[in-house]
Amino acid sequence: MQVGDGVCLCTLRGRLRLEDIRVMVGDRVKVTVEGEQGVVEEILPRQSELIRPAIANIDQVVVVFAAAKPKPSLILLDRILVQAELARLDALLVINKSDLALEEAKRLQEMYGSIPYRTVIVSAKEGWGLDEVRQELTGKMSTLAGPSGVGKSSLLNALLPELELEVQSVSRKVQRGRHTTRTVTLLPLPDGGFVADTPGFSVLNLGGDMEAELQYAFPEMDRYRDSCQFRGCLHRREPNCAVKEAVEKKEILAHRYEHYLLLLQEAAPSY
């Protein structure tokens, strides 16, 4: 646990263990230092909390995808962005491996920058875009998200060379990587802030009571929602829907709307 400028091995005060309070990576706590060890006296209120991965007080999700090897899955990308929106977290899209497919990286940046999401084109291998990523991370608590094989560990190694994190190549047969991150690790940044290297955060499970809420996880719908004819419009089969008209006019990306409809089915209540 970081205490001041140093790191201190801490244990929970007995009453916290009896109350079965779960301490999470990212928690801010009050600590009493006793010799070379510390005791956690209190867990301070959390500003945000994720269950998978288990981490608290995150400011932003850094969504890392590759321009190639593996080929970007837009439905998986949108699932992660929706998960960040539902958790009320800012999202930064980092498009890695741009040295392999620069035009594809630019295409992704143009699409998702128009929504708008902050996007950075990066090559961890060549060092492109790293200064911009550092600037976006500084002073914030960030967590990485994205499928295996896109270069999350390579990106962290490029940003923090002293880490020497394990990296594995993408399978030629299935064009997927294997997870090298197995635990949630909070890494301090030289200019302030932290970044969490985490497993998971690639699966979105929508409950049966989120149908009405889902549209708010697609920020490009915000400017059209109030112009729909019917209050509570889900932008699915309703007539005179401003969102559907925006899709037809190509003001909303067609694949984003298709993914919204797909997720809307998953979020529908089951009776």
Secondary structure by P-SEA (a helix, b strand, c coil): cccccccccccccaaaaaaccccccbbbbbbbbccccccccccccccccccccccccccccbbbbbcccccccaaaaaaaaaaaaaacbbbbbbbccccccaaaaaaaaaaaaaaccbbbbbbcccccaaaaaaaaacccbbbbbbcccccaaaaaaaaccccccbbbbcccccccccccccbbbbbbcccbbbbbbcccccbbbbcccccccccccccccccccccccccccccccccccaaaaaaaaccccaaaaaaaaaaaaaacccc
